Amino acid sequence: MDNRWVSTDSIREHFSQAMSAMYQQEVPQYGTLLRLVAEVNQQVLEQDPQLAQRLTQADELERISVERHGAIRVGTAAELNMLRQLFAIMGMYPVGYYDLSQASVPVHSTAFRPIDDRALRRNPFRLFTSLLRLELIDDLALRQQASEILAARDIFTPGCRQLVALHQQQGGFTSPQAQAFVSEALETFRWHQQTTVDRATWQALSQQHRLIADVVCFPGCHINHLTPRTLDIDRVQALMPQHGITPKAIIEGPPQRKVAILLRQTSFKALDEPVRFRDGQQGTHSARFGEIEQRGVALTHQGRALYDRLLTLAGSGSDNQQHQQHLAAVFAEFPDDEATLRQQQLAWFEYRRTAKGADHTITPASDIERLIADGLIAAEPIIYEDFLPVSAAGIFQSNLGSENQPRAQGHASREQFEQALGATVYDEIELYAQRERASRQRCGLL
């Protein structure tokens, strides 16, 4: 890389810090949530020195405090395409395709995130990005009106567009250019109290689905939540009311386990924020909230199939304690120790030689389990960096109100989404498989 250019990791880090600072100003309760999560994480590490040591050895400890994901929603293919170009400057690429329309949320989505080990360890910030599916508005006149409203706006500043073009021309940014880029890009995600529509249009779109009004009626794609990572989501959920925060009813995802898998999520309820309509009338909008995540090991295709089957079997509930107990009972079928997860190829692991095994002869014919038992190789679970469509839909619905469902459900259209994006999305499971294969090669196992 040209020495004049600032690294994509640095730009992403600067952007995620600026985004967090802006969101804490806009949604002060998010700052309270961050402090609560930091306290709980510190308590967990003090009570479990072995976990602290393991996180340190796996180079995970440093990123616990900086790890956040955000979520945004856009209305047009052109907006999504431009976001892809903007995020590429930060080393964030589209990973995974998520169809939320089957859960009555009229969007399909991807997650822009870093994809290589080094970048993930430096700063794993990701943005879950949803594209509105206007074809799910069954009122043709209203669908046309929404399309015209979206076509009339530009969610990017002229300065942002110029800097994206400059980066593509130069192949990088100098430090002053990178700072200017972060400042201009941030404006796309800023909250605006002033809508682009009158109250009647707002109400018509809201009646179709409140998410449609959220996407269509503002001048930008405001960040609708940010998410710190916790080491004990159950403790945070229990403590939220003591800090003046109302949590959603249940924690989404798998149950609490000895070996955490995939992703567990909860959030606080969306805030009522004042808005002004174009006709001068006042109103309120509730779509923005704070979320918490607890991440576990990434699952193979086989592991994911087992997870999906058990989750469907478990269903959902309205009382968190009862729901978690029921989940735990159903998930008793899912192995809960690393050795079994590894041996049954249900989860992905990263292999590394220990100090003891540094000079040991290891070949593809070596017995991995024997090497691990003898302390010559360590197998670390690969952390899941992606999302779960059922959980995402659950979070969305709890903050949009269950009374507002679209009247039509769509079918998954990855091809349509990728056409809008202007690129193919990465397969997340293949990325984990590549990481495991590369680690095996480094050890001499392949």
N, C-alpha and C positions, 0 to 999 in steps of 0.2 A: 504493500500500500504506500502511496505517496506520503512522505512525512509531513507535507503541508496539511493533510486532511485529518480531521477529527474522526475517531473510530465510530462505527455505527453503534457500538455498545455504549460509548459515552453519550451520544445523542439520545439514545433510548433512556438511559439513566437520568439524564437531565430532564427529558420530557416527562417521565413518570413522576419525578419529584415535583415538577411544576404543576402537573395535573393534580397530584395529591394536595398540594398547598392550596390550589384554586378550589378544589372540592370541599376542603375543610372550611374555607371561608364561606362558600355557598351553603353548605349543609353542616353547621357546627356539630351536630350530633355524631357525624362521622369521626370528628376529632376525638370525641368521648369514646367511641368504639375502638379507635386505634389505641388509646391509652389502656383500655380494659384488656384488649388482646395482648398488648405488650406485657402487662402485669401477669396475666395467666401464663403466657409463654415462659416468663422468668421463673414463676413458681414451679412449672412442670420440669424445667431444666435443673432447678435446685433439688427437687425431689427425686429426680432420676438422673444421677451423674452418668450412668451407662449410656442413656440416650444422648446426653450432651456430648459424650466422647465419640459416640458413633456418628452423630451429625457433623462433628468437627472433622473426623477422619474422611467422611464422604464429601467434604467441602460443601455441606448443606447449611451449617449453622449461620454463616455470614448472611446468607440470602433470606433467612426466615423473616428478619425484620424489614427487608425491602420488598418482599414479595407481595405484589398486588395484582389483581386483574380488574379491568373495568369492562363496562358494557355500553355500547352505543347502538342506535338504530338509524338507518338511512332510508330514503324514500325512492331513489332512482338508481338505475344501472350506472349512470354517469358518476353519481356520487360515490358508489362503491368502487368503481374503477379508479377514481382519483385517490381514494383512501388507500387502495393497494399501492399506488405509486408513492404516496406520502409515507406509509409505514415501512416500505422497502428501504427508505433512507435511514430508518432506525433499526434495520436488521430484523424486521418482523414480517413474517410470511404467512399466507393463508393455510391453516392446518385444519382438516376435518370439515365435513359437511353435516349440518344439523337441520333436520326438517321439523319445525315446531308446529306446523299447521295441523298435524295429527292430534296435537294436544290443544287444539282450538286457539292457537296463537298464530296470527296470519303473517308469519315471517319465516324465512330460512336464513341460515347463518353460517359463519365460519369464525375461527379464532386466529387473529394475527399474532404471531409470537416468534421468538427466536427458535432456531431448529438445531443448532449444533451445541455440543457439550460446553464448550468454552463460553459461548454467548449466554447460555442458560445459567451457568454458574455466576457470571458477572451480574446479570440482571434479567430475570425471567418474565418481566412485565408482559402481559398479554391483553388484548382487547377483543372481547366477544362482540362480533359485529353482525347485526341482523339487517336484512333487506326486506322491506315491506312488500307484500304480495298484493298489489292493487287488484288483481283479478279475483281476489276473495271478497271484494266489496260487491255485493249482489245488486245494488242499486246502480244501474248503468250511468245515470245522470250524475250521481254523487261520485262515482268512480272517475268520470271524466273531469269533474270539478277538482277532485284531489290531484289528478294528474297535472292539470293546468297550474294549480297552486305550487306544486313541487317544481314544475318546469320554470317558474318565474323566479326562483330563489337561487342563490349561489352560497353554499355553506362554507366556502373557502375565501379568505381574503385575497385581494389582488397580489399582495406581497407573498402570500403562501404559494400561490400558483407560480409566480415568477421564480421563487427560490427552488421549487421542485424542478422546474425546467432547467434552472442553472445547475442543479446537482446532476441531472441527467446529462447535461452538456459537458460539465467539468469532470464528473466521476467522483466528486467528493465535496466537502465543505471545509473552509478554513474555520478557525474558532469563532471569529465574529459572525460569519455566515451561519454557523450552527446555532449560535445563540439567537440570531434573528429568526431562524427557521422555527425553533421551539416556541418563541414568542408569537409568531404569526399562526403556527399550527394550533396552538392552544385556543385561539379565538373560535375555531370550528366547534369546540367542545364546551364552550362557555354557556351558562344558563342565561336565557333572555326572558324577562317578565312580559315583554310585549309580544303578542302573537301576530301572525301575518293574516289572520282571518277575523271576521266578525263573530259575535256570539252564536248566531243562528247556525253558521257553517260548523263551528266548533261542536255544537250540540248534535248536529246531524252526523258528523263523523264519529263522535263519541258513542252514539247509539249503535253504530255498526260495531265498534270495538274501541275501548279507550286507548289502546295502543296505537290505533290508526290516527287518532287525533294528536297523540303525543308526537308521532313522526311527522305528520303533514303540517301542523299549525304553527311551527316555530321557525325562525330564520337560520337555525343551526341544528346539528345533531348532538345536543347537550349530553354530557356524560350522565347516564341514569343510575349508575352505582359504581363504587370502587370497593375493593375487597382485600383486607389483610388476611394473612395466613396464620391460623392458630394451631397449636399442638394439642389442644383439648377443647373441641367445639362444644361438648356437653357442658363443661364448666362455664364457658362463655355464655351459652344459651341460658343457663340457670342464673347467672349473675347480671344479665342485661337489665332486668327490671329494677335492681338495686341502684343502677346508674341512670335511671330515668329513661330507659330505652325499652320499647315494646317489641319483643321478638315475634316473628311469624310463628304459626302454631306448631309446626313440626320441622325437624331437621331432615333435609332431603338427602337421598343417597343411601349407601349401605349402613348397617348398624355399627356400633362401636365394637372393635375387635382388638385382639392382641397385635395382629399384623394388619394395619390399616390398608384398605384397598381403594383404588380410584379416588373418589372425591365426595366429601360430605359438605353440605352448604346450609346456611341459614341466613336470615337477614332481619333488619328491623323494618317495621312498616313504613311505607312511603309517606313522606311528609305532605301536608297540604300547603302549597306555595301560592302566593297571590299572582294573578296574571291580569293583564289589561288587553282587552280585545280592540280590534281596529275601529269599532264603532263607539269606543269610549267606555263601554261597560266593563265592570270589574268581575272577576271570578277567581276560582282557585283550581289548581291542578295538582294531582298527586301521582307521581310516577317515579320519583327519585328517592333512593334509599341507600342504606349501607348493608353490606353483605359480609359474611365471614366464611372462610373455607378451611377445611382440613384435608390435606392431601396424603394419599397412600401410594402403594405400589401400582404400576401400570400392569394391566392384564393382557395376556395373549388373546388371540381369537377364541381359543377354547375356554379360557377363563372368563372372557366377556360374555360368551354364550351362556355359561353357567350363571353369571351375575344377572343377566337380563331375564333368564327364566325364573330365577328365584325372586327377583324384584316384582315381576308380573304376578307371581304366585302370592306374594305378600300383600299386594295392593297398598292402599294408603289409609290414613286415619286422621282424626282431628285432635286427639290428645297425644302429645309427644311421648310421654312416659309409656303409655299403652302401645303406641305405634312402635317405639324402639324395642320393647319387650317382644312384640309379635315378630318384628323384623329379625331379631336375634334368634328366635326359635326357628324361623324359616331358613335363615342363613347358617344354621348348624351344619348343613350339608356342605358348606363351602370350607375347605381346609383352612385352618387358622394358625399354621406355623410355616416358617420360611422354607424349611427343608422339603415339606410336602408340596408347597406351591411350586418350588423349583423342580422337584423330581417329576411331578405330574404336568409340568410345562403349562401351568396356569398363569404365571406372572413372569415379567421380564427382570433380569438381574444383570448387573455390571460386575465383571470379574476383574480382580487385580491381584498381582503378586504381593504377598506380605514381605516384610524385611527378612523373615526366615526363609521364604521361598525365592528370594531374589536371584540366587545363583543355581537353583535347583533345575534339573533337566525336566522340562515339561513338553510333551508331544500331544498330537491329536488323539493318540491311543491311551493317554493317561486317564485314570479314573477321577473325574472331577470331585465326586463325593469323598473319595479318599484324600485328595489334595486339600479339600476344605477341612476335613476331620483332623488332618495332620498340621493344620495351621499354615500351609504353604500358599494357599490362595484364599482370598476373602470374596464373598458374593454379597454385594450390596443391592437392595431393591432399587429399581429405577423408578423415580417419582413420576407419577402421572401428571402431565403438564396440560391436559386438555379438559373437556367438559362432558357433561351427560345431558342429553336432550330432555329426558323426563324431569331431571332436577331443575334444569334451566326453565322449563315450562312451569314447574311448580313455584319457583321463585317469582316468575313473571305474573302468574295468576294471582298469587297472594298479594301482590302489590298493584294489581289492576282491577281487582274486584271480580268475583266469579259470576256476577250478574250480567257481565258484558261479554258474551261469546259471539264470535262470527257465526253467521247462519250457514256458511258453507265451509267444508273442510277441503283442503287441496291435497294433491298427491306430491310426493317428493319430486323435485325437479333439479337434480344436481347439474344437469347439462345447462338448464336455463340460468342457474346461479353462476356457473363458471363462465358462461357467455357474458353475463353482466360484469363479472369480476375482471374479465380479460386475461384469465390464467386458470390453470388447473390447481385445485387444492391438493395439498400434500395428504397422503394417507398416514394418520397418526400412528397406527399400529406398525406400519412398515418402518417408521422413524425409530420406534423403540427396538424393533428387531435389528435394525442397522447398528444401534448403539450396543446391543448385546453382542452381536457378531464381531464388531470392532474390538470390544474388550476381550473377547475370547482369543482373537488373533494376537493382541498385544501380550497375552499370557503364554502363547504358544499352543493353545488348545485347538486352533484351526490352522 
